[in-house]
Amino acid sequence: MTATMATRPPTPARDRATRSTYVAGLIGAAIIGFYVVLLLFGGRLAPFRATELAGQSLLSPNGTNRLGTNLLGQDILSQLILGAKASLTVALLAGFGTVLVGGTIGVIAGWFPGWFDAVLMRVTDLVLVVPKLPLLLLIGAITGGSVLGLSVVISLLFWPNAARILRSQVLTLRTRAHVRAATGFGAGTWHQLRRHILPDLALLSVAEFIPAAGRGVGLQAGLAFLGVGDPTLPSWGGMIRDAVAFPALFITPAWKWWLVPPVVALVLLIVGITLLGAAAERRFSPRLARHTR
C-alpha cells in the first residue's frame, strides 16, 4: 500500500504534458542543430563574403543572389548565413559564463550558510537591481563590441537567477542522508562537493544554461541594432539596423528580402532555444519535474 501511494500512477493529462514537452524539446533541438550547421560550415555554404559586392544595389532575389542584395550590393543570403556565428558564439559564451559565475556563487552560498551566505545573497540582490542596458551600452562601446567582451559583460550582469536556483538546490542536497553520513565519516568540503553535490547540479545547470544562451542572442542582436558591435562582423542585428536606416525601405519591395530574413532567423533561433529550455527545465528542474512524473 505504501509503495502504491509512493509511485504516482500516470494520468492522461500528465502523459500529454510529457509528450508535448518531449516534442517541443525535439523541435527546439532540431532548430538549434540547423544553426549549429551554419556556425560550423557557414564559410563554405555562403556564396559570397559578407562584405563582398555581389551585384547591383537592391537586386531582388535571383539565380545569383538567392535573397537579393542590400543597398551596397552585398549578398543578403551570405550575410544571413555568416551572421549566425556572432549570435551563436555569444549564446554559448554568455550561457556558459552565466552558469559558471552564478553556479559558483550559488554553491558557495548554499554550502556555507550563515553570514557568508547572507553577504553573497545581498550582493546577488544588488546585481539584480543594477540597470543592465546602460552598462551594456557603456562597456560594449569601450570594448568595441567584441563577441568575447559582450559575453563577459552579459555573464557578469545576469548570473543572479542561476545563483539563487542552484543555491536553493544545494541547501536541499546538503541535508540528504548520504551527505550527512559523509560528513560524519570525516569527508572534507571538496570531497563532498565533488562527489555528492556537483554531479546532482549538472542537469539543473544545463536547464539554466539554455535560457541564458537565449538571452545572449537577444542582447547581441539588440546591441548590434543600436550600433554597439564590430562593424566588420556580420550579424543579424546589424542587418536589421542597416535595413531600417534606409529611408525608402517600405516604399520599395526591398524590405521583403532585406529586413524579413534576419528578423525571421533571429526569432526562429530564440524560439528554438526557448522550446529546448522549457523542455529541459521541466525535465531537470526540481520545481517542475514532479508535474511530468
C-alpha positions as CSV (number, residue, x, y, z in Angstrom):
1,M,0.0,0.0,0.0
2,T,2.8,2.4,0.8
3,A,4.6,1.6,-2.4
4,T,1.4,2.1,-4.4
5,M,0.9,5.6,-2.8
6,A,4.6,6.5,-3.3
7,T,4.5,5.8,-7.1
8,R,2.1,8.2,-8.6
9,P,0.3,6.4,-11.5
10,P,0.4,8.2,-14.8
11,T,-2.7,10.1,-15.9
12,P,-3.8,11.2,-19.4
13,A,-3.1,14.8,-18.6
14,R,0.4,14.0,-17.3
15,D,1.1,11.8,-20.3
16,R,0.1,14.6,-22.7
17,A,2.3,17.1,-20.8
18,T,5.2,14.7,-21.1
19,R,4.7,14.1,-24.8
20,S,4.3,17.8,-25.5
21,T,7.4,18.6,-23.6
22,Y,9.3,15.9,-25.5
23,V,8.0,17.1,-28.9
24,A,8.9,20.7,-28.0
25,G,12.4,19.7,-27.0
26,L,12.9,17.8,-30.2
27,I,11.7,20.8,-32.3
28,G,14.0,23.1,-30.4
29,A,16.9,20.8,-30.7
30,A,16.3,20.5,-34.5
31,I,16.2,24.3,-34.9
32,I,19.4,24.8,-32.9
33,G,21.1,21.9,-34.8
34,F,20.4,23.7,-38.0
35,Y,22.0,26.9,-36.8
36,V,25.0,24.9,-35.5
37,V,25.5,23.6,-39.0
38,L,25.5,27.2,-40.2
39,L,28.1,28.0,-37.5
40,L,30.4,25.2,-38.4
41,F,30.1,25.3,-42.2
42,G,28.9,28.8,-42.9
43,G,32.1,29.8,-44.6
44,R,31.6,27.0,-47.2
45,L,27.8,27.5,-47.5
46,A,27.9,31.2,-48.1
47,P,28.2,32.0,-51.8
48,F,30.0,35.3,-51.1
49,R,31.9,37.1,-48.4
50,A,29.8,39.2,-46.1
51,T,31.3,42.5,-47.3
52,E,31.8,41.5,-50.9
53,L,30.0,43.4,-53.6
54,A,27.9,40.7,-55.2
55,G,25.7,42.6,-57.5
56,Q,23.9,45.9,-58.1
57,S,22.1,47.8,-55.3
58,L,18.8,46.4,-54.1
59,L,18.6,43.5,-56.5
60,S,15.5,41.3,-56.0
61,P,16.1,37.6,-55.4
62,N,17.5,35.9,-58.5
63,G,19.6,32.9,-59.5
64,T,22.9,34.5,-58.4
65,N,21.6,36.3,-55.3
66,R,19.0,34.0,-53.8
67,L,17.8,36.6,-51.3
68,G,18.8,39.6,-53.3
69,T,21.2,42.4,-52.3
70,N,21.2,45.3,-49.9
71,L,21.8,49.0,-50.6
72,L,25.6,48.4,-51.1
73,G,25.1,45.4,-53.4
74,Q,26.2,42.8,-50.8
75,D,24.6,39.4,-50.9
76,I,21.9,39.1,-48.2
77,L,22.0,35.3,-48.1
78,S,25.7,35.3,-47.4
79,Q,25.3,37.8,-44.6
80,L,22.4,35.8,-43.2
81,I,24.5,32.6,-43.1
82,L,27.6,34.2,-41.7
83,G,25.7,36.3,-39.2
84,A,24.8,33.1,-37.3
85,K,28.3,32.9,-36.0
86,A,28.0,36.1,-33.9
87,S,24.7,35.1,-32.3
88,L,25.6,31.5,-31.5
89,T,29.1,32.4,-30.2
90,V,27.6,34.9,-27.8
91,A,24.9,32.4,-26.8
92,L,27.5,29.8,-25.9
93,L,29.9,32.0,-24.2
94,A,27.3,34.1,-22.3
95,G,25.4,31.0,-21.3
96,F,28.4,29.2,-20.0
97,G,29.7,32.3,-18.2
98,T,26.4,33.0,-16.6
99,V,26.1,29.5,-15.2
100,L,29.8,29.4,-14.2
101,V,29.5,32.7,-12.2
102,G,26.1,32.1,-10.8
103,G,26.8,28.4,-10.1
104,T,30.0,29.2,-8.2
105,I,28.3,31.8,-6.0
106,G,25.2,29.7,-5.5
107,V,27.2,26.6,-4.5
108,I,29.4,28.5,-2.1
109,A,26.3,30.3,-0.6
110,G,24.4,27.1,-0.2
111,W,27.2,25.1,1.3
112,F,28.3,27.8,3.8
113,P,25.1,29.1,5.4
114,G,25.2,31.9,7.9
115,W,26.8,35.3,7.5
116,F,28.8,34.2,4.4
117,D,25.6,33.1,2.7
118,A,23.9,36.4,3.7
119,V,26.6,38.5,2.3
120,L,26.6,36.7,-1.1
121,M,22.8,36.9,-1.3
122,R,22.9,40.7,-0.6
123,V,25.5,41.0,-3.4
124,T,23.1,39.0,-5.6
125,D,20.2,41.4,-4.7
126,L,22.4,44.3,-5.6
127,V,23.3,42.9,-9.0
128,L,19.6,42.3,-9.7
129,V,18.7,46.0,-9.3
130,V,21.7,47.3,-11.3
131,P,20.4,48.9,-14.6
132,K,21.6,46.5,-17.3
133,L,21.2,48.3,-20.6
134,P,23.2,51.4,-19.8
135,L,26.1,49.3,-18.5
136,L,25.9,47.0,-21.6
137,L,26.0,50.1,-23.9
138,L,28.8,51.7,-22.0
139,I,31.0,48.7,-21.6
140,G,30.2,47.5,-25.2
141,A,31.3,50.8,-26.6
142,I,34.5,50.7,-24.5
143,T,35.4,47.2,-25.6
144,G,34.5,47.8,-29.2
145,G,31.5,45.5,-29.1
146,S,33.7,42.4,-29.4
147,V,32.0,39.0,-29.0
148,L,34.2,38.0,-26.1
149,G,33.7,41.3,-24.3
150,L,30.0,41.3,-24.7
151,S,29.8,37.7,-23.5
152,V,31.8,38.6,-20.3
153,V,29.6,41.6,-19.6
154,I,26.4,39.6,-20.0
155,S,27.8,36.9,-17.7
156,L,28.7,39.4,-15.0
157,L,25.3,41.1,-15.1
158,F,22.8,38.2,-15.5
159,W,24.1,35.5,-13.1
160,P,21.8,36.1,-10.0
161,N,18.9,34.0,-11.2
162,A,21.2,30.9,-11.7
163,A,22.8,31.6,-8.3
164,R,19.5,31.7,-6.5
165,I,18.2,28.5,-8.1
166,L,21.5,26.5,-7.6
167,R,21.8,27.8,-4.0
168,S,18.4,26.5,-3.1
169,Q,19.2,23.1,-4.6
170,V,22.5,22.9,-2.6
171,L,20.6,23.8,0.6
172,T,18.3,20.8,-0.2
173,L,21.2,18.4,-1.1
174,R,23.3,19.1,1.9
175,T,20.5,17.8,4.2
176,R,20.3,14.4,2.4
177,A,21.2,11.4,4.4
178,H,24.2,10.3,2.3
179,V,25.8,13.8,2.6
180,R,25.3,13.9,6.3
181,A,26.8,10.4,6.5
182,A,29.8,11.6,4.5
183,T,30.2,14.5,6.9
184,G,30.1,12.1,9.9
185,F,32.8,9.9,8.3
186,G,35.1,13.0,8.1
187,A,34.8,13.8,4.4
188,G,36.1,17.2,3.5
189,T,34.3,20.0,1.8
190,W,35.9,19.5,-1.6
191,H,35.3,15.7,-1.5
192,Q,31.6,16.2,-0.7
193,L,31.1,18.9,-3.3
194,R,32.9,16.8,-6.0
195,R,31.2,13.5,-5.2
196,H,27.8,14.4,-3.9
197,I,26.8,18.0,-4.8
198,L,28.2,19.0,-8.2
199,P,27.0,15.8,-10.0
200,D,23.5,16.4,-8.8
201,L,23.6,20.0,-10.1
202,A,24.8,19.1,-13.6
203,L,21.4,18.7,-15.2
204,L,20.0,21.7,-13.4
205,S,22.9,23.8,-14.7
206,V,22.0,22.7,-18.2
207,A,18.5,23.9,-17.6
208,E,19.9,27.3,-16.5
209,F,22.4,27.5,-19.4
210,I,19.7,27.3,-22.1
211,P,17.7,30.4,-21.2
212,A,21.0,32.3,-20.5
213,A,22.1,31.4,-24.0
214,G,18.8,32.7,-25.4
215,R,19.2,36.0,-23.5
216,G,22.7,36.3,-25.0
217,V,21.2,36.0,-28.6
218,G,18.7,38.7,-27.9
219,L,21.1,41.1,-26.3
220,Q,23.8,40.7,-29.0
221,A,21.2,41.4,-31.7
222,G,19.8,44.4,-29.8
223,L,23.2,45.9,-29.2
224,A,24.2,45.4,-32.8
225,F,21.0,47.1,-33.9
226,L,21.9,50.1,-31.7
227,G,25.3,50.2,-33.3
228,V,27.4,48.7,-30.5
229,G,29.4,46.0,-32.1
230,D,32.2,45.2,-34.5
231,P,31.1,46.7,-37.9
232,T,33.2,44.2,-39.8
233,L,31.5,41.2,-38.1
234,P,28.2,40.2,-39.9
235,S,25.3,39.9,-37.5
236,W,21.5,39.8,-37.8
237,G,21.1,42.9,-35.6
238,G,23.4,44.8,-37.9
239,M,21.5,43.7,-41.0
240,I,18.2,44.9,-39.4
241,R,19.8,48.2,-38.4
242,D,21.1,48.8,-42.0
243,A,17.7,47.9,-43.5
244,V,15.7,50.1,-41.1
245,A,18.2,53.0,-41.7
246,F,17.3,53.0,-45.4
247,P,14.6,55.8,-45.7
248,A,12.8,54.2,-48.7
249,L,12.7,50.7,-47.2
250,F,9.0,50.3,-47.1
251,I,8.3,52.3,-50.2
252,T,10.2,49.7,-52.3
253,P,9.7,45.9,-52.1
254,A,13.3,45.6,-50.7
255,W,12.0,45.1,-47.1
256,K,10.8,41.6,-48.2
257,W,14.3,40.3,-48.8
258,W,16.4,42.7,-46.8
259,L,14.5,43.1,-43.5
260,V,12.4,40.0,-43.2
261,P,15.1,37.3,-43.4
262,P,17.3,38.4,-40.5
263,V,14.2,39.0,-38.3
264,V,12.9,35.5,-39.1
265,A,16.3,34.0,-38.5
266,L,16.6,35.8,-35.1
267,V,13.1,34.9,-34.0
268,L,13.5,31.3,-35.1
269,L,16.7,30.8,-33.1
270,I,15.1,32.4,-30.0
271,V,12.1,30.1,-30.4
272,G,14.3,27.1,-30.7
273,I,16.2,28.0,-27.6
274,T,13.0,28.7,-25.7
275,L,11.4,25.3,-26.7
276,L,14.6,23.4,-25.7
277,G,14.9,25.4,-22.5
278,A,11.3,24.8,-21.5
279,A,11.7,21.1,-22.1
280,A,15.0,20.9,-20.2
281,E,13.6,22.9,-17.2
282,R,10.5,20.7,-17.0
283,R,12.7,17.6,-17.2
284,F,15.6,18.7,-14.9
285,S,14.3,21.4,-12.6
286,P,13.0,20.0,-9.2
287,R,10.2,22.6,-9.3
288,L,8.7,21.3,-12.4
289,A,9.9,17.7,-12.9
290,R,7.3,16.4,-10.4
291,H,4.5,17.5,-12.7
292,T,5.6,15.2,-15.5
293,R,6.3,12.1,-13.5
